[in-house]
Amino acid sequence: MSAYFKIWWIALATKLVLAATLPLSNDEAYYWVWGHHLQWSYFDHPAGVAVLFWLGQPLEWLREFGLGGAVRWPAVVMAHSTFLLLRSYFDNRISEKSQIDILLILVCSPFFGLGSIVVTPDIPHVFTWTLGLLAFQRHSQRPSLSSAVTFGAALGVGFCAKYHMVLFFPLAIFALMGDRNWRALAPKFLAFGLLGGIATSAPVWGWNLAHDWVSFRFQLGHGLDPEARSTVQIAEQLGSYVGGQLAILSPLVLLYAWRRRESRAFSALHWFGWGPVLFFLLTSSRSPVEANWPIAGHLSLLALAVLNDSKRWAQRAMMSLWTFVSIAVLVQAFAPESPILNSDPTKLKTWEFVRFKALAPIAKENPNLFASSYQMAGALSFEAGRTVAKLKGINRTDFFDLHPSGIPTTPTFTVALENDWPWPEWLAEAGYHIVSSESFDRFKLVHFARSQ
Protein backbone atom coordinates (compact mmCIF):
# COMPACT_ATOMS: atom_id res chain seq x y z
CA MET A 1 0.00 0.00 0.00
CA SER A 2 1.35 3.42 -0.95
CA ALA A 3 2.09 6.08 1.67
CA TYR A 4 -0.82 8.13 0.33
CA PHE A 5 -3.37 5.43 1.01
CA LYS A 6 -1.90 4.60 4.42
CA ILE A 7 -2.46 8.23 5.46
CA TRP A 8 -5.90 8.20 3.84
CA TRP A 9 -7.02 5.09 5.76
CA ILE A 10 -5.60 6.30 9.09
CA ALA A 11 -7.35 9.65 8.70
CA LEU A 12 -10.63 7.95 7.78
CA ALA A 13 -10.47 5.61 10.79
CA THR A 14 -9.81 8.58 13.08
CA LYS A 15 -12.75 10.49 11.62
CA LEU A 16 -15.10 7.51 11.99
CA VAL A 17 -14.20 7.10 15.68
CA LEU A 18 -14.66 10.81 16.40
CA ALA A 19 -17.90 10.94 14.40
CA ALA A 20 -19.37 8.02 16.36
CA THR A 21 -18.50 9.41 19.78
CA LEU A 22 -19.36 13.09 19.33
CA PRO A 23 -23.04 14.04 19.82
CA LEU A 24 -24.95 15.52 16.90
CA SER A 25 -25.23 19.26 16.53
CA ASN A 26 -28.71 20.77 16.31
CA ASP A 27 -28.52 21.19 12.54
CA GLU A 28 -27.32 17.62 12.09
CA ALA A 29 -30.21 16.32 14.17
CA TYR A 30 -32.57 18.39 12.02
CA TYR A 31 -31.17 16.74 8.89
CA TRP A 32 -31.43 13.37 10.66
CA VAL A 33 -35.19 14.02 10.88
CA TRP A 34 -35.20 14.60 7.13
CA GLY A 35 -33.61 11.19 6.69
CA HIS A 36 -36.67 9.67 8.42
CA HIS A 37 -39.01 11.64 6.16
CA LEU A 38 -37.40 11.34 2.73
CA GLN A 39 -38.62 13.77 0.10
CA TRP A 40 -37.34 14.80 -3.32
CA SER A 41 -36.25 18.11 -1.81
CA TYR A 42 -36.87 20.29 1.25
CA PHE A 43 -37.66 23.86 2.15
CA ASP A 44 -34.13 24.61 3.38
CA HIS A 45 -31.98 22.55 1.01
CA PRO A 46 -32.10 19.77 -1.59
CA ALA A 47 -32.22 16.16 -0.41
CA GLY A 48 -28.52 15.19 -0.57
CA VAL A 49 -27.85 15.42 3.17
CA ALA A 50 -31.14 13.66 3.98
CA VAL A 51 -30.13 10.68 1.85
CA LEU A 52 -26.85 10.40 3.77
CA PHE A 53 -28.69 10.22 7.10
CA TRP A 54 -31.17 7.76 5.56
CA LEU A 55 -28.21 5.55 4.67
CA GLY A 56 -27.05 5.82 8.28
CA GLN A 57 -30.30 4.48 9.75
CA PRO A 58 -29.08 0.83 9.92
CA LEU A 59 -26.37 2.07 12.30
CA GLU A 60 -28.76 3.58 14.84
CA TRP A 61 -28.60 0.47 17.06
CA LEU A 62 -25.09 1.58 18.05
CA ARG A 63 -26.69 4.29 20.22
CA GLU A 64 -27.10 1.62 22.88
CA PHE A 65 -23.31 1.56 23.20
CA GLY A 66 -22.88 5.33 23.30
CA LEU A 67 -22.05 5.55 19.60
CA GLY A 68 -25.09 7.46 18.38
CA GLY A 69 -22.95 9.56 16.08
CA ALA A 70 -22.32 6.48 13.93
CA VAL A 71 -25.28 7.62 11.83
CA ARG A 72 -22.77 10.07 10.36
CA TRP A 73 -20.59 7.34 8.88
CA PRO A 74 -21.99 7.31 5.31
CA ALA A 75 -21.47 11.08 5.13
CA VAL A 76 -17.98 10.89 6.63
CA VAL A 77 -16.97 8.25 4.08
CA MET A 78 -18.32 10.44 1.27
CA ALA A 79 -16.47 13.50 2.56
CA HIS A 80 -13.22 11.57 2.84
CA SER A 81 -13.68 10.04 -0.61
CA THR A 82 -13.55 13.56 -2.02
CA PHE A 83 -9.78 13.34 -1.57
CA LEU A 84 -9.69 10.31 -3.88
CA LEU A 85 -11.60 12.23 -6.55
CA LEU A 86 -9.11 15.07 -6.23
CA ARG A 87 -6.26 12.56 -6.53
CA SER A 88 -7.81 11.32 -9.77
CA TYR A 89 -8.04 14.90 -11.01
CA PHE A 90 -4.29 15.37 -10.61
CA ASP A 91 -3.59 11.78 -11.65
CA ASN A 92 0.09 11.19 -12.43
CA ARG A 93 0.75 14.76 -13.56
CA ILE A 94 2.10 15.70 -10.13
CA SER A 95 4.44 13.72 -7.91
CA GLU A 96 3.32 11.33 -5.20
CA LYS A 97 4.90 13.69 -2.67
CA SER A 98 2.72 16.56 -3.88
CA GLN A 99 -0.34 14.33 -3.71
CA ILE A 100 0.52 13.49 -0.10
CA ASP A 101 1.12 17.15 0.74
CA ILE A 102 -2.31 18.06 -0.65
CA LEU A 103 -3.91 15.25 1.35
CA LEU A 104 -2.18 16.32 4.57
CA ILE A 105 -3.13 19.97 4.34
CA LEU A 106 -6.75 19.04 3.57
CA VAL A 107 -6.93 16.56 6.46
CA CYS A 108 -5.65 19.24 8.84
CA SER A 109 -7.76 22.12 7.50
CA PRO A 110 -10.89 23.27 9.39
CA PHE A 111 -13.55 22.31 6.83
CA PHE A 112 -12.02 19.17 5.33
CA GLY A 113 -10.48 17.85 8.52
CA LEU A 114 -12.40 17.98 11.78
CA GLY A 115 -15.23 19.90 10.16
CA SER A 116 -15.95 17.05 7.75
CA ILE A 117 -17.32 14.83 10.53
CA VAL A 118 -20.16 17.34 11.06
CA VAL A 119 -22.81 16.34 8.52
CA THR A 120 -24.22 19.27 6.56
CA PRO A 121 -25.19 19.82 2.90
CA ASP A 122 -21.56 20.88 2.36
CA ILE A 123 -20.43 17.24 2.34
CA PRO A 124 -22.40 16.11 -0.74
CA HIS A 125 -21.85 19.58 -2.23
CA VAL A 126 -18.05 19.38 -2.11
CA PHE A 127 -18.07 15.74 -3.24
CA THR A 128 -20.20 16.48 -6.30
CA TRP A 129 -18.27 19.70 -7.00
CA THR A 130 -15.09 17.63 -7.17
CA LEU A 131 -16.89 15.10 -9.35
CA GLY A 132 -17.74 18.04 -11.57
CA LEU A 133 -14.04 18.98 -11.72
CA LEU A 134 -13.24 15.50 -13.00
CA ALA A 135 -16.03 15.60 -15.58
CA PHE A 136 -14.98 19.10 -16.68
CA GLN A 137 -11.37 18.01 -17.07
CA ARG A 138 -12.29 15.05 -19.26
CA HIS A 139 -14.63 17.09 -21.43
CA SER A 140 -12.11 19.90 -21.90
CA GLN A 141 -9.41 17.41 -22.93
CA ARG A 142 -11.54 15.24 -25.25
CA PRO A 143 -14.84 17.00 -26.04
CA SER A 144 -17.65 14.68 -27.10
CA LEU A 145 -21.39 14.35 -26.69
CA SER A 146 -20.94 11.70 -24.01
CA SER A 147 -18.44 13.80 -22.04
CA ALA A 148 -20.78 16.82 -22.28
CA VAL A 149 -23.73 14.77 -20.98
CA THR A 150 -21.59 13.32 -18.18
CA PHE A 151 -20.42 16.80 -17.21
CA GLY A 152 -23.97 18.13 -17.14
CA ALA A 153 -25.19 15.10 -15.21
CA ALA A 154 -22.50 15.63 -12.55
CA LEU A 155 -23.60 19.23 -12.08
CA GLY A 156 -27.25 18.15 -11.90
CA VAL A 157 -26.47 15.66 -9.15
CA GLY A 158 -24.57 18.43 -7.37
CA PHE A 159 -27.61 20.67 -7.61
CA CYS A 160 -29.49 17.97 -5.67
CA ALA A 161 -26.92 18.43 -2.91
CA LYS A 162 -26.77 22.22 -2.63
CA TYR A 163 -27.96 25.10 -4.80
CA HIS A 164 -24.49 26.65 -4.77
CA MET A 165 -23.60 24.13 -7.47
CA VAL A 166 -25.20 26.53 -9.94
CA LEU A 167 -21.97 28.55 -9.81
CA PHE A 168 -20.00 25.73 -11.42
CA PHE A 169 -21.44 26.08 -14.92
CA PRO A 170 -20.55 29.76 -15.57
CA LEU A 171 -17.12 29.21 -14.01
CA ALA A 172 -16.58 26.30 -16.41
CA ILE A 173 -17.52 28.55 -19.33
CA PHE A 174 -15.04 31.21 -18.19
CA ALA A 175 -12.31 28.59 -17.69
CA LEU A 176 -12.79 27.21 -21.21
CA MET A 177 -12.83 30.71 -22.69
CA GLY A 178 -9.68 31.58 -20.79
CA ASP A 179 -7.94 28.56 -22.32
CA ARG A 180 -9.44 29.38 -25.75
CA ASN A 181 -10.89 25.89 -25.83
CA TRP A 182 -13.61 26.80 -28.31
CA ARG A 183 -14.18 23.20 -29.39
CA ALA A 184 -15.37 22.20 -25.92
CA LEU A 185 -17.78 25.17 -26.02
CA ALA A 186 -19.52 24.06 -29.20
CA PRO A 187 -23.30 24.71 -29.00
CA LYS A 188 -24.13 21.02 -29.37
CA PHE A 189 -21.99 20.23 -26.32
CA LEU A 190 -23.60 23.00 -24.29
CA ALA A 191 -27.06 21.75 -25.26
CA PHE A 192 -26.31 18.14 -24.33
CA GLY A 193 -24.66 19.22 -21.10
CA LEU A 194 -27.75 21.22 -20.22
CA LEU A 195 -29.97 18.22 -20.93
CA GLY A 196 -27.82 16.01 -18.70
CA GLY A 197 -28.03 18.55 -15.89
CA ILE A 198 -31.79 18.97 -16.15
CA ALA A 199 -32.31 15.20 -16.13
CA THR A 200 -30.32 14.55 -12.93
CA SER A 201 -31.60 17.65 -11.11
CA ALA A 202 -35.24 16.89 -11.97
CA PRO A 203 -36.15 15.94 -8.36
CA VAL A 204 -35.34 19.44 -7.13
CA TRP A 205 -37.23 21.16 -9.96
CA GLY A 206 -40.23 18.87 -9.56
CA TRP A 207 -40.47 19.38 -5.81
CA ASN A 208 -40.18 23.16 -6.10
CA LEU A 209 -42.77 23.24 -8.88
CA ALA A 210 -45.18 21.36 -6.60
CA HIS A 211 -44.45 23.77 -3.71
CA ASP A 212 -44.68 27.12 -5.48
CA TRP A 213 -40.86 27.39 -5.81
CA VAL A 214 -40.71 28.02 -2.07
CA SER A 215 -37.19 26.64 -1.58
CA PHE A 216 -35.71 28.64 -4.46
CA ARG A 217 -37.35 31.81 -3.20
CA PHE A 218 -36.11 31.21 0.34
CA GLN A 219 -32.50 30.61 -0.70
CA LEU A 220 -32.39 33.53 -3.13
CA GLY A 221 -33.79 35.81 -0.47
CA HIS A 222 -31.47 34.38 2.16
CA GLY A 223 -28.37 35.18 0.14
CA LEU A 224 -29.24 38.07 -2.16
CA ASP A 225 -31.92 40.22 -0.53
CA PRO A 226 -30.33 43.52 0.56
CA GLU A 227 -30.26 43.56 4.36
CA ALA A 228 -27.61 46.18 4.89
CA ARG A 229 -29.24 49.61 5.12
CA SER A 230 -26.19 51.79 5.57
CA THR A 231 -22.56 52.06 4.48
CA VAL A 232 -21.49 51.00 7.97
CA GLN A 233 -23.56 47.82 7.79
CA ILE A 234 -22.18 47.01 4.35
CA ALA A 235 -18.63 47.53 5.63
CA GLU A 236 -19.33 45.30 8.63
CA GLN A 237 -20.67 42.50 6.43
CA LEU A 238 -17.75 42.75 4.02
CA GLY A 239 -15.27 42.86 6.88
CA SER A 240 -16.86 39.87 8.59
CA TYR A 241 -16.70 37.83 5.38
CA VAL A 242 -13.12 38.74 4.50
CA GLY A 243 -11.98 38.17 8.07
CA GLY A 244 -13.64 34.78 8.17
CA GLN A 245 -12.03 33.67 4.90
CA LEU A 246 -8.59 34.85 6.02
CA ALA A 247 -8.98 33.01 9.32
CA ILE A 248 -10.01 29.76 7.64
CA LEU A 249 -7.65 29.78 4.65
CA SER A 250 -4.95 32.01 6.19
CA PRO A 251 -3.27 34.89 4.33
CA LEU A 252 -0.33 32.63 3.47
CA VAL A 253 -2.52 30.06 1.75
CA LEU A 254 -4.28 32.80 -0.20
CA LEU A 255 -0.91 34.23 -1.20
CA TYR A 256 0.43 30.96 -2.55
CA ALA A 257 -2.86 30.08 -4.24
CA TRP A 258 -2.73 33.40 -6.07
CA ARG A 259 0.65 32.64 -7.60
CA ARG A 260 0.67 31.05 -11.06
CA ARG A 261 3.45 28.47 -10.83
CA GLU A 262 1.34 25.36 -11.28
CA SER A 263 1.06 23.44 -14.54
CA ARG A 264 -1.15 25.04 -17.19
CA ALA A 265 -3.24 21.85 -17.05
CA PHE A 266 -4.54 22.99 -13.66
CA SER A 267 -5.16 26.65 -14.49
CA ALA A 268 -8.93 26.03 -14.29
CA LEU A 269 -8.54 25.55 -10.53
CA HIS A 270 -8.13 29.31 -10.21
CA TRP A 271 -11.61 29.80 -11.65
CA PHE A 272 -13.14 27.09 -9.47
CA GLY A 273 -11.23 28.31 -6.41
CA TRP A 274 -11.47 32.08 -6.56
CA GLY A 275 -14.87 32.07 -8.29
CA PRO A 276 -16.98 31.06 -5.26
CA VAL A 277 -14.88 33.19 -2.88
CA LEU A 278 -15.27 36.34 -4.99
CA PHE A 279 -18.94 35.68 -5.75
CA PHE A 280 -19.80 35.57 -2.07
CA LEU A 281 -17.58 38.59 -1.45
CA LEU A 282 -19.91 40.42 -3.82
CA THR A 283 -23.10 39.14 -2.16
CA SER A 284 -21.73 40.00 1.30
CA SER A 285 -22.31 43.64 0.41
CA ARG A 286 -26.05 42.83 0.33
CA SER A 287 -26.60 40.13 2.97
CA PRO A 288 -24.48 38.41 5.64
CA VAL A 289 -22.54 35.45 4.27
CA GLU A 290 -21.64 32.34 6.26
CA ALA A 291 -17.95 31.42 6.23
CA ASN A 292 -18.66 27.97 4.78
CA TRP A 293 -20.62 29.11 1.71
CA PRO A 294 -17.56 29.23 -0.61
CA ILE A 295 -16.28 25.91 0.79
CA ALA A 296 -16.07 24.24 -2.63
CA GLY A 297 -13.64 26.94 -3.73
CA HIS A 298 -11.46 26.30 -0.67
CA LEU A 299 -10.66 22.83 -2.00
CA SER A 300 -9.07 24.22 -5.15
CA LEU A 301 -7.29 27.06 -3.33
CA LEU A 302 -5.70 24.74 -0.79
CA ALA A 303 -4.52 22.43 -3.57
CA LEU A 304 -3.07 25.38 -5.51
CA ALA A 305 -1.31 26.66 -2.40
CA VAL A 306 0.42 23.29 -1.99
CA LEU A 307 1.49 23.19 -5.65
CA ASN A 308 2.91 26.72 -5.50
CA ASP A 309 4.63 26.60 -2.09
CA SER A 310 7.93 25.00 -3.08
CA LYS A 311 9.52 25.31 0.38
CA ARG A 312 6.45 23.93 2.20
CA TRP A 313 7.09 26.08 5.26
CA ALA A 314 3.72 27.83 5.03
CA GLN A 315 1.97 24.45 4.83
CA ARG A 316 3.72 23.17 7.94
CA ALA A 317 2.88 26.34 9.84
CA MET A 318 -0.80 26.17 8.92
CA MET A 319 -1.05 22.44 9.59
CA SER A 320 0.41 22.97 13.06
CA LEU A 321 -1.98 25.84 13.81
CA TRP A 322 -5.03 23.98 12.49
CA THR A 323 -4.11 20.84 14.45
CA PHE A 324 -3.81 22.85 17.67
CA VAL A 325 -7.16 24.53 17.10
CA SER A 326 -8.82 21.20 16.21
CA ILE A 327 -7.59 19.63 19.45
CA ALA A 328 -8.94 22.59 21.44
CA VAL A 329 -12.32 22.29 19.71
CA LEU A 330 -12.44 18.54 20.42
CA VAL A 331 -11.68 19.08 24.10
CA GLN A 332 -14.52 21.62 24.29
CA ALA A 333 -16.84 19.35 22.28
CA PHE A 334 -16.45 16.48 24.74
CA ALA A 335 -17.07 18.86 27.68
CA PRO A 336 -19.35 21.56 26.20
CA GLU A 337 -20.59 22.81 29.58
CA SER A 338 -17.10 23.57 30.85
CA PRO A 339 -15.61 27.02 30.24
CA ILE A 340 -12.46 27.16 28.11
CA LEU A 341 -9.99 29.98 28.77
CA ASN A 342 -12.64 31.61 31.03
CA SER A 343 -15.01 32.01 28.09
CA ASP A 344 -18.77 31.59 28.37
CA PRO A 345 -19.50 28.05 27.07
CA THR A 346 -23.02 29.08 26.04
CA LYS A 347 -21.50 31.42 23.44
CA LEU A 348 -19.53 28.65 21.73
CA LYS A 349 -20.73 26.46 18.87
CA THR A 350 -20.17 23.35 20.99
CA TRP A 351 -23.00 24.48 23.31
CA GLU A 352 -25.36 23.00 20.74
CA PHE A 353 -24.52 19.54 22.06
CA VAL A 354 -26.27 20.31 25.38
CA ARG A 355 -28.48 23.27 24.49
CA PHE A 356 -31.73 21.29 24.81
CA LYS A 357 -30.46 18.56 27.15
CA ALA A 358 -32.91 19.46 29.93
CA LEU A 359 -35.91 18.86 27.66
CA ALA A 360 -34.81 15.39 26.55
CA PRO A 361 -36.63 13.45 29.34
CA ILE A 362 -39.87 15.31 28.61
CA ALA A 363 -39.55 14.58 24.89
CA LYS A 364 -39.18 10.88 25.64
CA GLU A 365 -42.18 10.79 28.01
CA ASN A 366 -44.60 13.19 26.30
CA PRO A 367 -45.61 12.12 22.76
CA ASN A 368 -47.60 15.37 22.38
CA LEU A 369 -44.66 17.71 22.92
CA PHE A 370 -43.89 20.28 20.19
CA ALA A 371 -40.74 22.34 19.77
CA SER A 372 -40.58 26.08 19.03
CA SER A 373 -37.59 25.98 16.65
CA TYR A 374 -36.20 23.57 14.11
CA GLN A 375 -32.98 23.30 16.16
CA MET A 376 -34.95 22.24 19.22
CA ALA A 377 -37.08 19.87 17.14
CA GLY A 378 -34.01 18.20 15.65
CA ALA A 379 -32.19 17.80 18.97
CA LEU A 380 -35.24 16.42 20.79
CA SER A 381 -36.13 14.12 17.90
CA PHE A 382 -32.71 12.50 17.96
CA GLU A 383 -32.77 12.18 21.76
CA ALA A 384 -36.26 10.67 21.77
CA GLY A 385 -35.62 8.42 18.76
CA ARG A 386 -38.79 9.73 17.06
CA THR A 387 -39.98 12.90 15.36
CA VAL A 388 -40.61 15.74 17.80
CA ALA A 389 -41.97 18.34 15.40
CA LYS A 390 -41.74 22.09 15.55
CA LEU A 391 -45.22 23.63 15.83
CA LYS A 392 -46.30 24.85 12.40
CA GLY A 393 -46.18 28.63 11.99
CA ILE A 394 -44.00 29.45 15.00
CA ASN A 395 -40.54 30.96 14.52
CA ARG A 396 -39.00 30.95 11.02
CA THR A 397 -40.35 28.78 8.21
CA ASP A 398 -38.72 25.36 7.86
CA PHE A 399 -39.39 21.71 7.01
CA PHE A 400 -42.05 21.31 9.70
CA ASP A 401 -44.20 24.10 8.25
CA LEU A 402 -44.66 21.99 5.11
CA HIS A 403 -44.99 18.62 6.86
CA PRO A 404 -48.14 17.28 8.59
CA SER A 405 -46.17 16.44 11.75
CA GLY A 406 -46.15 20.16 12.62
CA ILE A 407 -49.92 20.16 13.25
CA PRO A 408 -51.33 18.61 16.47
CA THR A 409 -53.91 15.86 16.05
CA THR A 410 -54.76 15.44 19.74
CA PRO A 411 -57.08 17.49 22.02
CA THR A 412 -54.13 18.57 24.16
CA PHE A 413 -50.46 19.24 23.51
CA THR A 414 -47.48 21.09 24.95
CA VAL A 415 -45.03 23.51 23.35
CA ALA A 416 -41.52 24.01 24.73
CA LEU A 417 -40.44 27.64 24.38
CA GLU A 418 -36.87 28.88 24.44
CA ASN A 419 -37.97 32.39 23.45
CA ASP A 420 -41.37 34.10 23.43
CA TRP A 421 -42.37 33.71 19.78
CA PRO A 422 -45.79 34.91 18.60
CA TRP A 423 -48.35 32.13 18.39
CA PRO A 424 -49.59 31.22 14.89
CA GLU A 425 -53.13 32.37 14.08
CA TRP A 426 -54.30 28.91 13.03
CA LEU A 427 -54.20 27.74 16.68
CA ALA A 428 -57.19 29.89 17.64
CA GLU A 429 -58.94 29.04 14.39
CA ALA A 430 -58.56 25.34 15.22
CA GLY A 431 -60.06 25.94 18.69
CA TYR A 432 -56.86 25.60 20.73
CA HIS A 433 -56.21 27.84 23.74
CA ILE A 434 -53.61 28.04 26.50
CA VAL A 435 -54.67 26.28 29.68
CA SER A 436 -51.46 26.69 31.69
CA SER A 437 -47.74 27.32 31.48
CA GLU A 438 -44.77 26.56 33.69
CA SER A 439 -41.08 27.32 33.84
CA PHE A 440 -38.75 24.40 33.32
CA ASP A 441 -35.02 24.95 33.58
CA ARG A 442 -34.46 27.92 31.22
CA PHE A 443 -37.49 26.99 29.10
CA LYS A 444 -41.23 27.52 29.35
CA LEU A 445 -43.72 24.70 28.84
CA VAL A 446 -47.05 25.97 27.49
CA HIS A 447 -49.99 23.57 27.61
CA PHE A 448 -52.81 23.83 25.05
CA ALA A 449 -56.26 22.28 24.88
CA ARG A 450 -58.96 22.35 22.24
CA SER A 451 -62.27 23.98 23.15
CA GLN A 452 -65.18 21.56 23.36
Secondary structure, 3 states (H helix, E strand, C coil): CCHHHHHHHHHHHHHHHHHHHCCCCHHHHHHHHHHCCCCCECCCCECHHHHHHHHCHHHHHHHHHCCHHHHHHHHHHHHHHHHHHHHHHHHHHCCHHHHHHHHHHHHHCCCCCHHHHCCCCHHHHHHHHHHHHHHHHHHHHCCCHHHHHHHHHHHHHHHCCCHHHHHHHHHHHHHHHHCCCCHHHCHHHHHHHHHHHHHHCHHHHHHHHHCCCHHHHHHHHHHHCCCCCCHHHHHHHHHHHHHHHHHHHCHHHHHHHHCCCCCHHHCHHHHHHHHHHHHHHHHCCCCCCCCCCCHHHHHHHHHHHHHHCCCCHHHHHHHHHHHHHHHHHHHHHHCCCCCCCCCCHHHCHHHHHCCCHHHHHHHHHCCCEEECCHHHHHHHHHHHCCCCCECCCCCCCCHHHCCHHHCCCCCEEEEEECCCCCCCCHHHHCCEEEEEEEEECCEEEEEEEECC
